[in-house]
Amino acid sequence: MPEGGAPAPADAARARDRLVLAVDLGTGGPKVGFVTMTGRVVWRDHISLATRWLDGGGAVQDAGEWWTVVTDAARKAIANGDVVATDVAAVCITGQWASTVPVDADGVPVGDCIMWQDHRGIRLVRQRIGGPVAGFAPGALAAWVRKTAGIPGGNDPIGHMLNLATNHPEVAAAARWYLEPVDYLAMRFTGVAAATHASMTAAWLTDNRRLDHLAYDDDLVRRAGIDGTKLPPLVATGSVIGPVRDEVADDLGLPRGVQVVAGVPDLHAAAIGSGALGDGEAHMALSTTSWISLPVPRKKTDVLHGMATIPGIDGGYLLANNHDTSGLCLQWLRDNLLAPDDGLLGTGAGACTFDDLTRLAAGSPPGARRVVFTPWLEGERTPVSDSHLRGGFHNLSLATTRADLVRAVLEGVAYNNHWLHGYVEKFAGRRLDPIRVVGGGAQSDLWCQIHADVMDRTIEQLADPLHAQLRGAAILAGMSLGHVDRTEVRDLVQVARSFTPDPANRAVYDRLSGELPRLYKAQRTMFRRLNRRSS
């Protein structure tokens, strides 16, 4: 050790090259990787899992299956020699949030995970705190927005907990803890029930004016009508929860003493994994869902457009918003309209890929011959909050081609992100340019260019954007263990290519993107009539 007790440079470099078992628990199934603390992905796997859709608006997954496939993947990488077990120093989990896993005292699920798409709690939340002001009682709205910057909507942990207590009392009685997915997996690794302000954001039960106060707000718990004894204890975001349990380490082939860092939502991991942690540095996700986020200095809410700050990293805040069906629209198109098993896309039966779709879309001109797609297949949260909305193609004709339909979906998602981006810039009080983009959709050069043209902003496509959250979880572990400094994160993340707006497409995209809010205003009452019961 050099004078003063600091680690020698060679020792520090070796520590940064040690591996993190990183898990990105997406809605479509977990990505599992071994990643250095500086974000280099050494090994990764993706396991697809399905959501079960239930009558009455239910959406659930088997959390026990998550644990099985995550540990199977990690065990395989170590047993095959793809990863040297002694190089592994930490575990960190990111992924979906606003979902609820009921578990017993040992962290084993006693029921399905209720997913963020589950609507069964909306009616119960409205019965509890509903009223005439934006759908809420004035006192409840004021209390929640003042303390948390948001308010329960019902398709979130409060709605999930009320649904369990009301309609599934046997599960509620068996549950010792209600955990977010990232906290559930951390408990399976450590045996410790713990959560953070960040992971419990969507529960809307912490006073986010004081991020150093590690306790739930008694008044909000009372107003919500949930059992506060089932909420996991809070620790600081980025804390080391403890070591992997010996029996789990032995089963996976890991050394004893591997540390588990408290997990964060995919929004936080994407911010880290995109390198967009500085003042005014924005990132956009093109995944199952989409969002546009950046660090902000203080708690703030835009109730009208469904945006709020949430507890971030190192005591700050992140802007949160969500367009619920983004990349999911392209999957829906492939699986339901373009008959992937008919071989008509020229790639052989059953072989249609997203690359095939984007190649097809490239054959349609900018503007998709004036076909407009509204990407609201499961309602919308931002820039309008309306669970009744549904998607659709507009201005179809006999001249419309399959290529036009695919391009219209790509452009419709971009139009919605452009609509959202305008309110994000107003919220931030500044122009956001460039924007770093993460997620599976960011692998498409065409979709990146469409976003640059529609949004009139430079889009920075990251190297390996599909695994940005794995990278972010590993870098977070490096930060938590003292091997990586926040100020160096942006330089750790490589930009593969920048896409600048093409002035030749400005007029067509300005015209067509402006139709999206007009279509919403013209059709929202119809959607409410048609979908009030199902929503």
BAMARPA-519435 format. One record per residue (C-alpha): residue number from 1; chain; z, y negated, x negated. Coordinates in steps of 0.1 Angstrom, whole numbers. Layout:
N
[r NUM; A; [Z; Y; X]]
...
end
This chain:
535
[r 1; A; [0; 0; 0]]
[r 2; A; [-8; -35; -13]]
[r 3; A; [19; -61; -17]]
[r 4; A; [34; -72; 16]]
[r 5; A; [30; -38; 32]]
[r 6; A; [-5; -43; 46]]
[r 7; A; [-27; -12; 45]]
[r 8; A; [-52; -9; 16]]
[r 9; A; [-88; -18; 26]]
[r 10; A; [-99; 18; 22]]
[r 11; A; [-70; 31; 43]]
[r 12; A; [-78; 5; 70]]
[r 13; A; [-115; 15; 71]]
[r 14; A; [-106; 52; 74]]
[r 15; A; [-82; 44; 103]]
[r 16; A; [-110; 25; 121]]
[r 17; A; [-133; 55; 116]]
[r 18; A; [-108; 79; 133]]
[r 19; A; [-119; 91; 167]]
[r 20; A; [-108; 83; 203]]
[r 21; A; [-112; 109; 230]]
[r 22; A; [-127; 84; 255]]
[r 23; A; [-133; 92; 292]]
[r 24; A; [-154; 71; 316]]
[r 25; A; [-146; 85; 350]]
[r 26; A; [-175; 72; 370]]
[r 27; A; [-181; 78; 407]]
[r 28; A; [-209; 102; 399]]
[r 29; A; [-187; 122; 375]]
[r 30; A; [-171; 117; 341]]
[r 31; A; [-186; 108; 308]]
[r 32; A; [-166; 123; 280]]
[r 33; A; [-170; 111; 244]]
[r 34; A; [-155; 111; 209]]
[r 35; A; [-159; 75; 197]]
[r 36; A; [-147; 57; 166]]
[r 37; A; [-124; 28; 171]]
[r 38; A; [-152; 5; 162]]
[r 39; A; [-174; 19; 190]]
[r 40; A; [-197; 44; 173]]
[r 41; A; [-203; 73; 197]]
[r 42; A; [-201; 105; 177]]
[r 43; A; [-203; 130; 206]]
[r 44; A; [-207; 126; 244]]
[r 45; A; [-213; 146; 275]]
[r 46; A; [-218; 137; 312]]
[r 47; A; [-207; 160; 340]]
[r 48; A; [-221; 152; 375]]
[r 49; A; [-197; 155; 404]]
[r 50; A; [-203; 148; 441]]
[r 51; A; [-184; 128; 466]]
[r 52; A; [-176; 145; 499]]
[r 53; A; [-183; 123; 529]]
[r 54; A; [-161; 129; 559]]
[r 55; A; [-163; 119; 595]]
[r 56; A; [-147; 86; 603]]
[r 57; A; [-157; 69; 571]]
[r 58; A; [-139; 92; 546]]
[r 59; A; [-150; 96; 510]]
[r 60; A; [-131; 119; 487]]
[r 61; A; [-133; 138; 454]]
[r 62; A; [-113; 166; 439]]
[r 63; A; [-92; 151; 412]]
[r 64; A; [-82; 185; 399]]
[r 65; A; [-118; 191; 391]]
[r 66; A; [-119; 159; 371]]
[r 67; A; [-92; 173; 348]]
[r 68; A; [-109; 206; 345]]
[r 69; A; [-143; 192; 335]]
[r 70; A; [-128; 166; 311]]
[r 71; A; [-107; 191; 292]]
[r 72; A; [-136; 217; 292]]
[r 73; A; [-159; 191; 276]]
[r 74; A; [-133; 180; 250]]
[r 75; A; [-125; 217; 242]]
[r 76; A; [-162; 225; 238]]
[r 77; A; [-168; 197; 213]]
[r 78; A; [-139; 207; 191]]
[r 79; A; [-145; 244; 194]]
[r 80; A; [-182; 240; 185]]
[r 81; A; [-173; 220; 154]]
[r 82; A; [-191; 189; 167]]
[r 83; A; [-159; 170; 163]]
[r 84; A; [-132; 175; 136]]
[r 85; A; [-100; 178; 155]]
[r 86; A; [-79; 161; 128]]
[r 87; A; [-101; 130; 130]]
[r 88; A; [-88; 124; 166]]
[r 89; A; [-61; 98; 168]]
[r 90; A; [-60; 86; 204]]
[r 91; A; [-70; 91; 240]]
[r 92; A; [-81; 63; 264]]
[r 93; A; [-95; 65; 299]]
[r 94; A; [-116; 40; 319]]
[r 95; A; [-136; 44; 351]]
[r 96; A; [-136; 38; 388]]
[r 97; A; [-108; 19; 405]]
[r 98; A; [-95; 11; 439]]
[r 99; A; [-92; 48; 445]]
[r 100; A; [-60; 68; 451]]
[r 101; A; [-48; 102; 438]]
[r 102; A; [-16; 116; 454]]
[r 103; A; [2; 137; 428]]
[r 104; A; [35; 156; 425]]
[r 105; A; [62; 149; 399]]
[r 106; A; [42; 167; 373]]
[r 107; A; [10; 148; 379]]
[r 108; A; [-8; 176; 398]]
[r 109; A; [-28; 164; 428]]
[r 110; A; [-14; 173; 462]]
[r 111; A; [-45; 161; 480]]
[r 112; A; [-80; 148; 473]]
[r 113; A; [-86; 115; 456]]
[r 114; A; [-94; 89; 483]]
[r 115; A; [-124; 70; 469]]
[r 116; A; [-131; 33; 469]]
[r 117; A; [-159; 39; 494]]
[r 118; A; [-134; 54; 519]]
[r 119; A; [-132; 31; 550]]
[r 120; A; [-105; 50; 570]]
[r 121; A; [-78; 25; 561]]
[r 122; A; [-96; -6; 572]]
[r 123; A; [-84; -5; 608]]
[r 124; A; [-48; 2; 597]]
[r 125; A; [-48; -27; 573]]
[r 126; A; [-62; -50; 600]]
[r 127; A; [-35; -38; 624]]
[r 128; A; [-9; -46; 598]]
[r 129; A; [-20; -80; 584]]
[r 130; A; [-51; -90; 605]]
[r 131; A; [-55; -123; 622]]
[r 132; A; [-78; -152; 629]]
[r 133; A; [-83; -166; 594]]
[r 134; A; [-112; -148; 577]]
[r 135; A; [-98; -117; 596]]
[r 136; A; [-62; -120; 584]]
[r 137; A; [-29; -135; 596]]
[r 138; A; [-24; -169; 579]]
[r 139; A; [9; -160; 563]]
[r 140; A; [-5; -128; 549]]
[r 141; A; [-36; -144; 536]]
[r 142; A; [-16; -172; 519]]
[r 143; A; [9; -148; 504]]
[r 144; A; [-17; -125; 489]]
[r 145; A; [-41; -151; 476]]
[r 146; A; [-13; -172; 461]]
[r 147; A; [1; -142; 442]]
[r 148; A; [-28; -118; 435]]
[r 149; A; [-59; -140; 440]]
[r 150; A; [-72; -114; 465]]
[r 151; A; [-62; -96; 496]]
[r 152; A; [-63; -60; 509]]
[r 153; A; [-94; -50; 527]]
[r 154; A; [-85; -14; 537]]
[r 155; A; [-110; 4; 514]]
[r 156; A; [-84; 1; 486]]
[r 157; A; [-51; 17; 477]]
[r 158; A; [-31; 0; 505]]
[r 159; A; [-55; 13; 531]]
[r 160; A; [-55; 47; 514]]
[r 161; A; [-17; 49; 514]]
[r 162; A; [-15; 38; 551]]
[r 163; A; [-41; 64; 560]]
[r 164; A; [-21; 92; 543]]
[r 165; A; [12; 81; 559]]
[r 166; A; [-4; 78; 593]]
[r 167; A; [-30; 106; 595]]
[r 168; A; [-20; 130; 567]]
[r 169; A; [19; 130; 566]]
[r 170; A; [20; 164; 549]]
[r 171; A; [1; 149; 519]]
[r 172; A; [23; 118; 519]]
[r 173; A; [54; 139; 519]]
[r 174; A; [43; 160; 490]]
[r 175; A; [32; 130; 469]]
[r 176; A; [57; 117; 443]]
[r 177; A; [32; 91; 430]]
[r 178; A; [1; 74; 442]]
[r 179; A; [-21; 69; 411]]
[r 180; A; [-53; 52; 402]]
[r 181; A; [-78; 76; 386]]
[r 182; A; [-73; 63; 351]]
[r 183; A; [-36; 66; 354]]
[r 184; A; [-38; 100; 369]]
[r 185; A; [-58; 114; 339]]
[r 186; A; [-33; 96; 315]]
[r 187; A; [-5; 114; 333]]
[r 188; A; [-22; 147; 329]]
[r 189; A; [-24; 141; 292]]
[r 190; A; [11; 127; 287]]
[r 191; A; [32; 139; 317]]
[r 192; A; [43; 102; 321]]
[r 193; A; [36; 83; 353]]
[r 194; A; [26; 47; 343]]
[r 195; A; [2; 20; 354]]
[r 196; A; [-7; -16; 344]]
[r 197; A; [-14; -49; 360]]
[r 198; A; [-51; -41; 352]]
[r 199; A; [-52; -6; 366]]
[r 200; A; [-33; -15; 398]]
[r 201; A; [-54; -47; 404]]
[r 202; A; [-70; -33; 436]]
[r 203; A; [-36; -24; 451]]
[r 204; A; [-29; -61; 455]]
[r 205; A; [8; -55; 449]]
[r 206; A; [16; -75; 418]]
[r 207; A; [23; -112; 413]]
[r 208; A; [-6; -120; 389]]
[r 209; A; [7; -154; 381]]
[r 210; A; [31; -136; 358]]
[r 211; A; [14; -109; 339]]
[r 212; A; [44; -104; 317]]
[r 213; A; [65; -94; 347]]
[r 214; A; [62; -57; 349]]
[r 215; A; [72; -51; 385]]
[r 216; A; [56; -49; 419]]
[r 217; A; [62; -78; 443]]
[r 218; A; [87; -68; 469]]
[r 219; A; [74; -92; 496]]
[r 220; A; [38; -78; 492]]
[r 221; A; [50; -42; 494]]
[r 222; A; [69; -50; 526]]
[r 223; A; [40; -68; 541]]
[r 224; A; [17; -39; 533]]
[r 225; A; [40; -14; 549]]
[r 226; A; [37; 12; 522]]
[r 227; A; [64; 32; 504]]
[r 228; A; [71; 13; 472]]
[r 229; A; [89; 42; 456]]
[r 230; A; [56; 61; 452]]
[r 231; A; [41; 33; 430]]
[r 232; A; [40; 42; 393]]
[r 233; A; [61; 22; 368]]
[r 234; A; [42; -7; 352]]
[r 235; A; [37; -11; 314]]
[r 236; A; [17; -38; 296]]
[r 237; A; [-21; -34; 296]]
[r 238; A; [-32; -18; 264]]
[r 239; A; [2; -1; 258]]
[r 240; A; [6; 32; 242]]
[r 241; A; [20; 54; 269]]
[r 242; A; [30; 83; 246]]
[r 243; A; [16; 113; 228]]
[r 244; A; [-6; 140; 243]]
[r 245; A; [17; 168; 256]]
[r 246; A; [20; 196; 230]]
[r 247; A; [7; 222; 254]]
[r 248; A; [-24; 201; 262]]
[r 249; A; [-30; 194; 225]]
[r 250; A; [-28; 230; 217]]
[r 251; A; [-51; 240; 245]]
[r 252; A; [-77; 215; 235]]
[r 253; A; [-74; 221; 197]]
[r 254; A; [-61; 186; 190]]
[r 255; A; [-34; 179; 164]]
[r 256; A; [1; 170; 177]]
[r 257; A; [9; 133; 180]]
[r 258; A; [-24; 120; 194]]
[r 259; A; [-15; 88; 212]]
[r 260; A; [-26; 80; 248]]
[r 261; A; [-34; 43; 255]]
[r 262; A; [-30; 30; 290]]
[r 263; A; [-63; 31; 308]]
[r 264; A; [-83; 2; 323]]
[r 265; A; [-109; -1; 351]]
[r 266; A; [-145; 1; 342]]
[r 267; A; [-148; -37; 345]]
[r 268; A; [-125; -41; 315]]
[r 269; A; [-141; -14; 294]]
[r 270; A; [-175; -29; 301]]
[r 271; A; [-163; -64; 290]]
[r 272; A; [-151; -49; 257]]
[r 273; A; [-180; -25; 253]]
[r 274; A; [-205; -53; 258]]
[r 275; A; [-187; -75; 233]]
[r 276; A; [-183; -102; 260]]
[r 277; A; [-147; -112; 254]]
[r 278; A; [-150; -148; 244]]
[r 279; A; [-150; -180; 263]]
[r 280; A; [-181; -182; 285]]
[r 281; A; [-194; -148; 274]]
[r 282; A; [-208; -129; 305]]
[r 283; A; [-218; -94; 311]]
[r 284; A; [-236; -77; 340]]
[r 285; A; [-234; -41; 351]]
[r 286; A; [-265; -22; 363]]
[r 287; A; [-248; 11; 373]]
[r 288; A; [-240; 28; 406]]
[r 289; A; [-228; -7; 415]]
[r 290; A; [-234; -41; 400]]
[r 291; A; [-211; -70; 390]]
[r 292; A; [-212; -101; 368]]
[r 293; A; [-180; -109; 350]]
[r 294; A; [-166; -130; 322]]
[r 295; A; [-131; -139; 308]]
[r 296; A; [-115; -169; 326]]
[r 297; A; [-84; -188; 316]]
[r 298; A; [-65; -188; 348]]
[r 299; A; [-60; -171; 382]]
[r 300; A; [-85; -183; 408]]
[r 301; A; [-101; -171; 441]]
[r 302; A; [-133; -177; 460]]
[r 303; A; [-124; -162; 493]]
[r 304; A; [-157; -171; 510]]
[r 305; A; [-178; -152; 484]]
[r 306; A; [-155; -123; 476]]
[r 307; A; [-146; -132; 441]]
[r 308; A; [-113; -134; 423]]
[r 309; A; [-97; -132; 389]]
[r 310; A; [-78; -101; 380]]
[r 311; A; [-55; -93; 351]]
[r 312; A; [-76; -89; 320]]
[r 313; A; [-70; -81; 284]]
[r 314; A; [-44; -97; 261]]
[r 315; A; [-27; -116; 289]]
[r 316; A; [-59; -133; 302]]
[r 317; A; [-80; -128; 333]]
[r 318; A; [-115; -114; 342]]
[r 319; A; [-137; -124; 371]]
[r 320; A; [-141; -95; 395]]
[r 321; A; [-169; -91; 421]]
[r 322; A; [-190; -62; 432]]
[r 323; A; [-224; -54; 447]]
[r 324; A; [-217; -19; 461]]
[r 325; A; [-251; -3; 459]]
[r 326; A; [-272; -12; 428]]
[r 327; A; [-285; 17; 408]]
[r 328; A; [-274; 39; 437]]
[r 329; A; [-303; 23; 457]]
[r 330; A; [-328; 38; 432]]
[r 331; A; [-311; 72; 434]]
[r 332; A; [-313; 70; 472]]
[r 333; A; [-349; 61; 471]]
[r 334; A; [-357; 90; 448]]
[r 335; A; [-337; 116; 467]]
[r 336; A; [-346; 106; 502]]
[r 337; A; [-379; 88; 504]]
[r 338; A; [-400; 99; 475]]
[r 339; A; [-395; 137; 480]]
[r 340; A; [-386; 146; 444]]
[r 341; A; [-394; 183; 450]]
[r 342; A; [-429; 178; 463]]
[r 343; A; [-444; 171; 428]]
[r 344; A; [-463; 141; 441]]
[r 345; A; [-450; 119; 413]]
[r 346; A; [-471; 138; 388]]
[r 347; A; [-442; 153; 368]]
[r 348; A; [-439; 187; 385]]
[r 349; A; [-416; 198; 413]]
[r 350; A; [-381; 187; 410]]
[r 351; A; [-386; 169; 378]]
[r 352; A; [-386; 132; 390]]
[r 353; A; [-366; 111; 367]]
[r 354; A; [-356; 74; 368]]
[r 355; A; [-380; 68; 339]]
[r 356; A; [-408; 82; 362]]
[r 357; A; [-398; 58; 389]]
[r 358; A; [-398; 27; 366]]
[r 359; A; [-432; 38; 352]]
[r 360; A; [-445; 40; 388]]
[r 361; A; [-430; 6; 396]]
[r 362; A; [-448; -10; 366]]
[r 363; A; [-480; -4; 386]]
[r 364; A; [-470; -28; 412]]
[r 365; A; [-473; -66; 404]]
[r 366; A; [-443; -89; 402]]
[r 367; A; [-431; -95; 438]]
[r 368; A; [-442; -60; 449]]
[r 369; A; [-469; -75; 470]]
[r 370; A; [-443; -95; 489]]
[r 371; A; [-423; -64; 500]]
[r 372; A; [-386; -73; 501]]
[r 373; A; [-358; -47; 499]]
[r 374; A; [-322; -56; 509]]
[r 375; A; [-299; -34; 488]]
[r 376; A; [-270; -32; 512]]
[r 377; A; [-269; 6; 518]]
[r 378; A; [-231; 7; 521]]
[r 379; A; [-223; -28; 532]]
[r 380; A; [-217; -56; 508]]
[r 381; A; [-187; -72; 491]]
[r 382; A; [-201; -102; 471]]
[r 383; A; [-216; -127; 475]]
[r 384; A; [-208; -119; 512]]
[r 385; A; [-181; -96; 524]]
[r 386; A; [-196; -76; 553]]
[r 387; A; [-191; -38; 556]]
[r 388; A; [-216; -37; 585]]
[r 389; A; [-246; -46; 565]]
[r 390; A; [-273; -20; 558]]
[r 391; A; [-304; -19; 536]]
[r 392; A; [-340; -21; 546]]
[r 393; A; [-376; -27; 535]]
[r 394; A; [-392; -59; 549]]
[r 395; A; [-428; -70; 551]]
[r 396; A; [-443; -35; 548]]
[r 397; A; [-480; -31; 556]]
[r 398; A; [-507; -4; 555]]
[r 399; A; [-515; -17; 520]]
[r 400; A; [-480; -10; 507]]
[r 401; A; [-479; 17; 481]]
[r 402; A; [-453; 40; 467]]
[r 403; A; [-452; 19; 435]]
[r 404; A; [-445; -12; 457]]
[r 405; A; [-415; 5; 473]]
[r 406; A; [-400; 14; 439]]
[r 407; A; [-406; -21; 425]]
[r 408; A; [-392; -37; 456]]
[r 409; A; [-359; -17; 451]]
[r 410; A; [-357; -29; 415]]
[r 411; A; [-364; -65; 425]]
[r 412; A; [-341; -63; 456]]
[r 413; A; [-311; -54; 434]]
[r 414; A; [-321; -83; 411]]
[r 415; A; [-324; -107; 440]]
[r 416; A; [-289; -98; 451]]
[r 417; A; [-276; -102; 415]]
[r 418; A; [-293; -136; 414]]
[r 419; A; [-276; -146; 446]]
[r 420; A; [-243; -135; 432]]
[r 421; A; [-249; -152; 398]]
[r 422; A; [-253; -186; 414]]
[r 423; A; [-217; -183; 428]]
[r 424; A; [-204; -169; 396]]
[r 425; A; [-217; -199; 377]]
[r 426; A; [-200; -222; 402]]
[r 427; A; [-168; -202; 399]]
[r 428; A; [-169; -205; 361]]
[r 429; A; [-181; -241; 361]]
[r 430; A; [-208; -235; 335]]
[r 431; A; [-242; -221; 328]]
[r 432; A; [-240; -184; 318]]
[r 433; A; [-268; -177; 294]]
[r 434; A; [-274; -152; 278]]
[r 435; A; [-260; -123; 299]]
[r 436; A; [-253; -89; 282]]
[r 437; A; [-262; -60; 305]]
[r 438; A; [-246; -25; 305]]
[r 439; A; [-250; 7; 325]]
[r 440; A; [-277; 32; 332]]
[r 441; A; [-301; 7; 348]]
[r 442; A; [-300; -14; 316]]
[r 443; A; [-319; 14; 298]]
[r 444; A; [-350; 3; 317]]
[r 445; A; [-370; -25; 299]]
[r 446; A; [-387; -32; 332]]
[r 447; A; [-355; -37; 351]]
[r 448; A; [-341; -59; 324]]
[r 449; A; [-373; -81; 324]]
[r 450; A; [-372; -83; 362]]
[r 451; A; [-336; -96; 360]]
[r 452; A; [-345; -121; 333]]
[r 453; A; [-374; -134; 355]]
[r 454; A; [-355; -134; 388]]
[r 455; A; [-323; -149; 374]]
[r 456; A; [-341; -173; 349]]
[r 457; A; [-316; -162; 322]]
[r 458; A; [-319; -144; 289]]
[r 459; A; [-309; -108; 294]]
[r 460; A; [-295; -90; 263]]
[r 461; A; [-299; -52; 265]]
[r 462; A; [-273; -35; 245]]
[r 463; A; [-280; -5; 222]]
[r 464; A; [-269; 26; 242]]
[r 465; A; [-260; 6; 273]]
[r 466; A; [-253; 38; 293]]
[r 467; A; [-221; 44; 272]]
[r 468; A; [-208; 9; 270]]
[r 469; A; [-176; 19; 288]]
[r 470; A; [-169; 48; 265]]
[r 471; A; [-174; 23; 236]]
[r 472; A; [-151; -2; 253]]
[r 473; A; [-123; 24; 259]]
[r 474; A; [-124; 34; 222]]
[r 475; A; [-124; -2; 210]]
[r 476; A; [-95; -9; 233]]
[r 477; A; [-76; 20; 217]]
[r 478; A; [-84; 5; 183]]
[r 479; A; [-71; -28; 194]]
[r 480; A; [-39; -13; 209]]
[r 481; A; [-32; 7; 177]]
[r 482; A; [-38; -24; 155]]
[r 483; A; [-70; -13; 138]]
[r 484; A; [-94; -37; 155]]
[r 485; A; [-90; -74; 162]]
[r 486; A; [-103; -90; 194]]
[r 487; A; [-122; -117; 175]]
[r 488; A; [-145; -91; 158]]
[r 489; A; [-155; -72; 190]]
[r 490; A; [-187; -91; 198]]
[r 491; A; [-201; -84; 163]]
[r 492; A; [-192; -47; 167]]
[r 493; A; [-216; -44; 196]]
[r 494; A; [-253; -42; 188]]
[r 495; A; [-280; -59; 210]]
[r 496; A; [-311; -38; 211]]
[r 497; A; [-335; -63; 227]]
[r 498; A; [-335; -97; 244]]
[r 499; A; [-356; -104; 275]]
[r 500; A; [-365; -140; 282]]
[r 501; A; [-378; -153; 315]]
[r 502; A; [-416; -153; 320]]
[r 503; A; [-426; -187; 334]]
[r 504; A; [-456; -170; 350]]
[r 505; A; [-433; -152; 375]]
[r 506; A; [-411; -181; 383]]
[r 507; A; [-428; -192; 416]]
[r 508; A; [-431; -157; 431]]
[r 509; A; [-395; -148; 424]]
[r 510; A; [-381; -181; 435]]
[r 511; A; [-398; -176; 468]]
[r 512; A; [-389; -140; 474]]
[r 513; A; [-353; -141; 461]]
[r 514; A; [-346; -170; 485]]
[r 515; A; [-354; -147; 514]]
[r 516; A; [-324; -124; 508]]
[r 517; A; [-297; -149; 521]]
[r 518; A; [-320; -158; 549]]
[r 519; A; [-324; -122; 559]]
[r 520; A; [-286; -118; 558]]
[r 521; A; [-281; -148; 581]]
[r 522; A; [-308; -137; 605]]
[r 523; A; [-297; -100; 608]]
[r 524; A; [-259; -100; 604]]
[r 525; A; [-252; -100; 641]]
[r 526; A; [-276; -71; 646]]
[r 527; A; [-258; -51; 619]]
[r 528; A; [-225; -58; 635]]
[r 529; A; [-237; -46; 669]]
[r 530; A; [-252; -14; 654]]
[r 531; A; [-225; -5; 628]]
[r 532; A; [-191; -18; 641]]
[r 533; A; [-178; 16; 650]]
[r 534; A; [-191; 34; 618]]
[r 535; A; [-176; 7; 596]]
end
